[in-house]
């Protein structure tokens, strides 16, 4: 196994993973990338991407991820359509990190974690049915498509408040569905929502279903938790804003995580608390969560890994 120690292994295949692969490959680190269960990450569930530089006419999420993968492979990145299921990281500078894809064992001098974060959904069958046809978990990504239209935002925390106020600038009306009789958001965000005239807040209301034609959203079905009455709201978009879950379960107990499970990195870098282990993209970014910021941090991670390996040499 000593002869098969890799310079760089990348775990995850979203914008951060493939960008890291492009930079690592061009630096002659001969990276090997493990895609996980969802090759391409969250963008593969997105229809139109209009805010990534370099695509003046827009592009679909799956097409963009295929482009990034082809670019990484052009520089001889080896892509494995497998999921890393276990990790044992060395705590020593120059130590060897061990990863497993099922029973296959991988040894590496450096590891870039780009496993991303998964948007939380309510669990309704209709959410899947209308995904890409009006159901979204990212207002910044998809809000533009609902300019001048009415939308619903589901959630009660800061994320929901931020999504609602962002959408209010684009949409004719935003209806917030809050399950309980109060917000969980900060006072500052509540104040912002309250002072936005085209946001209506329905407390004690939950989304129970979605209706539409040709897989396009036309109505939100909601229930009043106090009266148990069901009603329908005519809308074109439904934004689920109940948070994200970083994909860090297999790294718990080894890498420093914040209270929400995101990987802590040193300010201004992608370095974790472990030498030779770096994190990029949404797995360490709970604030921006954009393809372009993920790609940028993927570049940073590859450069950090290159410098680390250079210092070892």
MARLODREN-540188 format. One record per residue (C-alpha): residue number from 1; chain; y, x, z. Coordinates in Angstrom, 2 decimals. Example, Ala and Ser with C-alpha at 12.3 -4.5 7.8 and 13.67 -1.06 7.14 Angstrom:
<r 1 "A" <-4.50 12.30 7.80>>
<r 2 "A" <-1.06 13.67 7.14>>
***
This chain:
<r 1 "A" <0.00 0.00 0.00>>
<r 2 "A" <2.30 2.95 0.63>>
<r 3 "A" <2.52 3.50 -3.14>>
<r 4 "A" <3.63 -0.09 -3.66>>
<r 5 "A" <6.70 -0.15 -1.44>>
<r 6 "A" <9.50 -1.83 -3.37>>
<r 7 "A" <13.13 -0.80 -3.16>>
<r 8 "A" <14.43 -4.37 -3.15>>
<r 9 "A" <12.93 -7.83 -2.76>>
<r 10 "A" <15.07 -10.94 -3.24>>
<r 11 "A" <13.96 -14.14 -1.54>>
<r 12 "A" <15.40 -17.18 -3.31>>
<r 13 "A" <16.51 -18.02 -6.82>>
<r 14 "A" <19.85 -19.80 -6.76>>
<r 15 "A" <23.14 -18.32 -8.01>>
<r 16 "A" <23.17 -15.78 -5.18>>
<r 17 "A" <19.59 -14.65 -5.74>>
<r 18 "A" <19.86 -14.19 -9.49>>
<r 19 "A" <23.29 -12.54 -9.25>>
<r 20 "A" <21.88 -10.14 -6.65>>
<r 21 "A" <19.00 -9.46 -9.04>>
<r 22 "A" <21.37 -8.69 -11.94>>
<r 23 "A" <23.36 -6.19 -9.88>>
<r 24 "A" <20.30 -4.67 -8.20>>
<r 25 "A" <18.50 -4.26 -11.51>>
<r 26 "A" <21.51 -2.62 -13.13>>
<r 27 "A" <21.59 -0.22 -10.17>>
<r 28 "A" <17.98 0.71 -10.98>>
<r 29 "A" <16.59 -0.79 -7.76>>
<r 30 "A" <13.84 -2.53 -9.77>>
<r 31 "A" <14.16 -5.77 -7.79>>
<r 32 "A" <11.43 -8.36 -7.52>>
<r 33 "A" <12.53 -11.94 -6.92>>
<r 34 "A" <10.52 -14.76 -5.36>>
<r 35 "A" <11.78 -18.15 -6.51>>
<r 36 "A" <10.43 -20.39 -3.74>>
<r 37 "A" <9.40 -23.99 -4.30>>
<r 38 "A" <12.61 -24.89 -6.16>>
<r 39 "A" <13.32 -22.25 -8.81>>
<r 40 "A" <17.05 -22.24 -9.43>>
<r 41 "A" <17.91 -23.84 -6.09>>
<r 42 "A" <20.14 -26.87 -5.55>>
<r 43 "A" <21.82 -26.53 -8.94>>
<r 44 "A" <18.64 -27.64 -10.68>>
<r 45 "A" <19.32 -31.13 -9.28>>
<r 46 "A" <22.91 -31.15 -10.60>>
<r 47 "A" <23.72 -32.64 -13.99>>
<r 48 "A" <27.11 -31.36 -15.16>>
<r 49 "A" <28.67 -28.17 -13.78>>
<r 50 "A" <32.31 -27.95 -14.83>>
<r 51 "A" <33.73 -25.56 -12.22>>
<r 52 "A" <31.77 -22.36 -12.85>>
<r 53 "A" <33.88 -19.82 -14.78>>
<r 54 "A" <32.75 -18.92 -18.27>>
<r 55 "A" <31.59 -22.35 -19.40>>
<r 56 "A" <34.68 -23.99 -20.99>>
<r 57 "A" <32.70 -27.04 -22.07>>
<r 58 "A" <30.66 -27.30 -18.88>>
<r 59 "A" <26.91 -26.85 -18.56>>
<r 60 "A" <24.07 -28.56 -16.77>>
<r 61 "A" <22.81 -27.02 -13.54>>
<r 62 "A" <19.30 -26.29 -14.89>>
<r 63 "A" <20.72 -24.68 -18.05>>
<r 64 "A" <23.03 -22.44 -16.03>>
<r 65 "A" <20.20 -21.29 -13.79>>
<r 66 "A" <18.06 -20.52 -16.84>>
<r 67 "A" <20.92 -18.41 -18.20>>
<r 68 "A" <21.20 -16.51 -14.92>>
<r 69 "A" <17.44 -15.93 -14.82>>
<r 70 "A" <17.36 -14.67 -18.42>>
<r 71 "A" <20.20 -12.28 -17.62>>
<r 72 "A" <18.35 -10.97 -14.55>>
<r 73 "A" <15.14 -10.55 -16.55>>
<r 74 "A" <17.03 -8.79 -19.33>>
<r 75 "A" <17.57 -5.94 -16.85>>
<r 76 "A" <13.88 -6.04 -15.91>>
<r 77 "A" <13.98 -8.07 -12.73>>
<r 78 "A" <10.44 -9.21 -12.03>>
<r 79 "A" <10.41 -12.92 -11.17>>
<r 80 "A" <7.55 -14.40 -9.14>>
<r 81 "A" <7.14 -18.17 -9.05>>
<r 82 "A" <5.90 -18.02 -5.48>>
<r 83 "A" <7.22 -18.88 -2.03>>
<r 84 "A" <7.68 -16.38 0.77>>
<r 85 "A" <5.91 -17.95 3.74>>
<r 86 "A" <6.19 -15.24 6.38>>
<r 87 "A" <8.38 -12.26 7.19>>
<r 88 "A" <8.11 -9.32 9.60>>
<r 89 "A" <11.24 -7.20 9.52>>
<r 90 "A" <11.54 -3.66 10.80>>
<r 91 "A" <14.30 -3.00 13.31>>
<r 92 "A" <14.54 0.66 12.38>>
<r 93 "A" <16.83 2.26 9.79>>
<r 94 "A" <14.55 3.20 6.91>>
<r 95 "A" <11.79 0.95 8.22>>
<r 96 "A" <9.54 -1.05 5.93>>
<r 97 "A" <9.94 -4.83 5.83>>
<r 98 "A" <6.85 -6.96 5.29>>
<r 99 "A" <6.80 -10.31 3.50>>
<r 100 "A" <3.99 -12.64 2.59>>
<r 101 "A" <3.63 -15.05 -0.32>>
<r 102 "A" <0.57 -16.91 0.90>>
<r 103 "A" <-2.01 -14.16 1.45>>
<r 104 "A" <-0.19 -11.65 -0.75>>
<r 105 "A" <1.58 -8.96 1.28>>
<r 106 "A" <4.80 -7.36 0.01>>
<r 107 "A" <6.42 -4.24 1.43>>
<r 108 "A" <10.07 -3.44 0.78>>
<r 109 "A" <12.77 -1.00 1.86>>
<r 110 "A" <15.44 -3.69 1.54>>
<r 111 "A" <15.41 -7.48 1.46>>
<r 112 "A" <18.09 -9.87 0.24>>
<r 113 "A" <17.71 -13.37 1.66>>
<r 114 "A" <19.09 -16.02 -0.70>>
<r 115 "A" <17.09 -19.04 0.40>>
<r 116 "A" <20.10 -21.37 0.44>>
<r 117 "A" <20.60 -24.57 2.37>>
<r 118 "A" <19.24 -28.03 1.71>>
<r 119 "A" <21.55 -31.04 1.78>>
<r 120 "A" <20.44 -33.66 4.26>>
<r 121 "A" <19.81 -37.13 2.87>>
<r 122 "A" <19.10 -40.47 4.51>>
<r 123 "A" <15.57 -40.70 3.16>>
<r 124 "A" <16.09 -43.76 0.98>>
<r 125 "A" <14.00 -44.02 -2.19>>
<r 126 "A" <17.15 -45.06 -4.03>>
<r 127 "A" <18.76 -41.69 -3.28>>
<r 128 "A" <16.17 -39.98 -5.49>>
<r 129 "A" <16.31 -42.73 -8.11>>
<r 130 "A" <20.07 -42.35 -8.57>>
<r 131 "A" <20.31 -38.59 -8.02>>
<r 132 "A" <22.50 -37.27 -10.82>>
<r 133 "A" <23.56 -40.81 -11.66>>
<r 134 "A" <26.05 -41.38 -8.88>>
<r 135 "A" <24.42 -40.02 -5.72>>
<r 136 "A" <25.72 -36.61 -4.65>>
<r 137 "A" <25.96 -34.38 -1.60>>
<r 138 "A" <28.96 -32.37 -2.81>>
<r 139 "A" <32.39 -33.87 -3.45>>
<r 140 "A" <33.84 -30.57 -4.65>>
<r 141 "A" <31.04 -30.28 -7.20>>
<r 142 "A" <30.99 -33.85 -8.51>>
<r 143 "A" <34.17 -35.59 -7.38>>
<r 144 "A" <35.95 -35.02 -10.69>>
<r 145 "A" <33.49 -37.33 -12.47>>
<r 146 "A" <34.74 -40.27 -10.36>>
<r 147 "A" <38.45 -39.87 -11.05>>
<r 148 "A" <40.16 -43.24 -10.74>>
<r 149 "A" <36.96 -44.95 -9.54>>
<r 150 "A" <35.75 -46.30 -6.20>>
<r 151 "A" <33.22 -44.34 -4.15>>
<r 152 "A" <31.41 -44.43 -0.82>>
<r 153 "A" <31.06 -41.56 1.65>>
<r 154 "A" <28.28 -41.73 4.24>>
<r 155 "A" <28.79 -39.77 7.46>>
<r 156 "A" <30.84 -39.46 10.63>>
<r 157 "A" <31.43 -35.75 11.12>>
<r 158 "A" <33.86 -33.17 9.79>>
<r 159 "A" <31.88 -32.82 6.57>>
<r 160 "A" <32.22 -36.53 5.82>>
<r 161 "A" <35.91 -36.53 6.70>>
<r 162 "A" <36.55 -33.52 4.46>>
<r 163 "A" <34.61 -35.08 1.59>>
<r 164 "A" <36.47 -38.38 1.96>>
<r 165 "A" <39.94 -36.85 2.02>>
<r 166 "A" <39.09 -34.64 -0.96>>
<r 167 "A" <37.79 -37.63 -2.93>>
<r 168 "A" <40.81 -39.74 -1.96>>
<r 169 "A" <42.97 -37.46 -4.11>>
<r 170 "A" <40.85 -38.28 -7.15>>
<r 171 "A" <39.46 -41.76 -6.59>>
<r 172 "A" <41.20 -45.11 -6.40>>
<r 173 "A" <39.42 -45.97 -3.14>>
<r 174 "A" <37.04 -44.27 -0.73>>
<r 175 "A" <34.95 -46.32 1.69>>
<r 176 "A" <33.47 -44.41 4.61>>
<r 177 "A" <30.30 -45.75 6.22>>
<r 178 "A" <30.03 -44.69 9.86>>
<r 179 "A" <26.79 -45.68 11.59>>
<r 180 "A" <28.25 -45.94 15.10>>
<r 181 "A" <31.56 -47.26 16.40>>
<r 182 "A" <33.22 -43.83 16.41>>
<r 183 "A" <33.60 -40.60 14.45>>
<r 184 "A" <31.93 -37.33 15.40>>
<r 185 "A" <34.63 -35.44 13.52>>
<r 186 "A" <37.36 -33.36 15.13>>
<r 187 "A" <40.62 -35.06 16.07>>
<r 188 "A" <42.44 -33.22 13.30>>
<r 189 "A" <40.06 -34.55 10.66>>
<r 190 "A" <40.14 -38.07 12.11>>
<r 191 "A" <43.93 -37.96 11.95>>
<r 192 "A" <43.78 -36.87 8.32>>
<r 193 "A" <41.42 -39.73 7.41>>
<r 194 "A" <43.55 -42.26 9.29>>
<r 195 "A" <46.65 -41.17 7.39>>
<r 196 "A" <45.10 -41.42 3.95>>
<r 197 "A" <45.93 -44.91 2.69>>
<r 198 "A" <43.11 -45.28 0.17>>
<r 199 "A" <40.35 -44.50 2.67>>
<r 200 "A" <38.74 -47.50 4.37>>
<r 201 "A" <36.43 -46.81 7.31>>
<r 202 "A" <33.63 -49.26 8.09>>
<r 203 "A" <32.31 -48.52 11.56>>
<r 204 "A" <28.85 -49.78 12.58>>
<r 205 "A" <27.78 -49.81 8.95>>
<r 206 "A" <24.83 -48.08 7.28>>
<r 207 "A" <23.73 -47.59 3.70>>
<r 208 "A" <20.39 -49.35 3.17>>
<r 209 "A" <20.08 -49.38 -0.60>>
<r 210 "A" <21.65 -48.63 -3.97>>
<r 211 "A" <21.75 -50.81 -7.06>>
<r 212 "A" <22.61 -50.05 -10.67>>
<r 213 "A" <21.53 -50.02 -14.28>>
<r 214 "A" <20.05 -47.18 -16.36>>
<r 215 "A" <19.88 -44.95 -13.25>>
<r 216 "A" <23.66 -45.21 -12.79>>
<r 217 "A" <25.10 -46.38 -9.46>>
<r 218 "A" <26.93 -49.71 -9.50>>
<r 219 "A" <26.65 -51.01 -5.92>>
<r 220 "A" <26.04 -49.79 -2.39>>
<r 221 "A" <23.97 -52.09 -0.18>>
<r 222 "A" <25.11 -51.85 3.45>>
<r 223 "A" <24.24 -53.47 6.75>>
<r 224 "A" <26.53 -54.23 9.67>>
<r 225 "A" <24.67 -52.96 12.73>>
<r 226 "A" <26.43 -55.42 15.03>>
<r 227 "A" <25.94 -58.63 13.06>>
<r 228 "A" <22.91 -57.52 10.97>>
<r 229 "A" <24.67 -58.96 7.94>>
<r 230 "A" <24.02 -57.29 4.59>>
<r 231 "A" <26.75 -56.89 1.98>>
<r 232 "A" <27.32 -55.03 -1.27>>
<r 233 "A" <30.19 -52.76 -2.32>>
<r 234 "A" <30.96 -52.17 -6.00>>
<r 235 "A" <31.18 -48.40 -6.46>>
<r 236 "A" <30.37 -45.74 -9.03>>
<r 237 "A" <29.59 -42.87 -6.68>>
<r 238 "A" <27.89 -42.44 -3.30>>
<r 239 "A" <28.39 -39.18 -1.43>>
<r 240 "A" <25.95 -38.39 1.37>>
<r 241 "A" <27.85 -36.19 3.81>>
<r 242 "A" <25.59 -35.78 6.83>>
<r 243 "A" <25.31 -32.01 6.68>>
<r 244 "A" <23.07 -29.27 5.34>>
<r 245 "A" <20.00 -27.51 6.73>>
<r 246 "A" <19.86 -23.76 6.04>>
<r 247 "A" <16.42 -22.59 4.90>>
<r 248 "A" <15.88 -20.03 7.64>>
<r 249 "A" <12.83 -21.28 9.54>>
<r 250 "A" <10.60 -18.30 8.69>>
<r 251 "A" <13.29 -15.85 9.85>>
<r 252 "A" <13.92 -17.38 13.28>>
<r 253 "A" <13.39 -15.00 16.18>>
<r 254 "A" <14.15 -11.94 14.05>>
<r 255 "A" <17.54 -12.45 12.44>>
<r 256 "A" <20.64 -13.57 14.34>>
<r 257 "A" <21.45 -17.18 13.44>>
<r 258 "A" <24.39 -19.35 14.44>>
<r 259 "A" <24.01 -22.62 16.34>>
<r 260 "A" <23.29 -24.51 13.11>>
<r 261 "A" <20.69 -22.08 11.83>>
<r 262 "A" <22.85 -20.16 9.32>>
<r 263 "A" <22.34 -16.39 9.16>>
<r 264 "A" <25.09 -14.39 10.83>>
<r 265 "A" <26.43 -11.58 8.66>>
<r 266 "A" <28.90 -8.88 9.59>>
<r 267 "A" <32.46 -9.83 8.53>>
<r 268 "A" <33.27 -8.55 5.07>>
<r 269 "A" <29.66 -7.79 4.23>>
<r 270 "A" <26.23 -9.35 3.74>>
<r 271 "A" <24.59 -7.19 6.43>>
<r 272 "A" <22.50 -8.95 9.05>>
<r 273 "A" <21.64 -7.55 12.48>>
<r 274 "A" <18.64 -5.79 10.91>>
<r 275 "A" <19.02 -2.59 8.86>>
<r 276 "A" <18.09 -3.13 5.24>>
<r 277 "A" <18.14 -6.93 5.47>>
<r 278 "A" <21.01 -8.75 3.76>>
<r 279 "A" <21.89 -12.43 3.33>>
<r 280 "A" <23.79 -14.08 0.50>>
<r 281 "A" <24.76 -17.56 -0.61>>
<r 282 "A" <24.52 -20.84 1.25>>
<r 283 "A" <22.00 -19.48 3.75>>
<r 284 "A" <24.91 -17.65 5.41>>
<r 285 "A" <27.82 -19.80 4.22>>
<r 286 "A" <28.34 -23.15 5.93>>
<r 287 "A" <31.94 -23.46 4.78>>
<r 288 "A" <32.28 -23.16 1.00>>
<r 289 "A" <28.77 -23.82 -0.38>>
<r 290 "A" <29.77 -23.36 -4.03>>
<r 291 "A" <27.83 -21.76 -6.86>>
<r 292 "A" <30.63 -19.30 -7.53>>
<r 293 "A" <30.93 -18.16 -3.90>>
<r 294 "A" <27.14 -17.85 -3.72>>
<r 295 "A" <27.14 -15.70 -6.85>>
<r 296 "A" <29.89 -13.53 -5.39>>
<r 297 "A" <27.98 -12.90 -2.19>>
<r 298 "A" <24.87 -12.14 -4.25>>
<r 299 "A" <26.83 -9.35 -5.91>>
<r 300 "A" <27.93 -8.11 -2.49>>
<r 301 "A" <24.36 -8.14 -1.16>>
<r 302 "A" <23.05 -6.05 -4.06>>
<r 303 "A" <25.86 -3.54 -3.62>>
<r 304 "A" <25.23 -3.40 0.15>>
<r 305 "A" <21.51 -2.85 -0.51>>
<r 306 "A" <22.25 -0.13 -3.08>>
<r 307 "A" <24.49 1.68 -0.60>>
<r 308 "A" <21.90 1.35 2.18>>
<r 309 "A" <19.13 2.78 0.00>>
<r 310 "A" <21.45 5.54 -1.24>>
<r 311 "A" <22.19 6.61 2.32>>
<r 312 "A" <18.45 6.71 3.08>>
<r 313 "A" <17.86 8.95 0.09>>
***
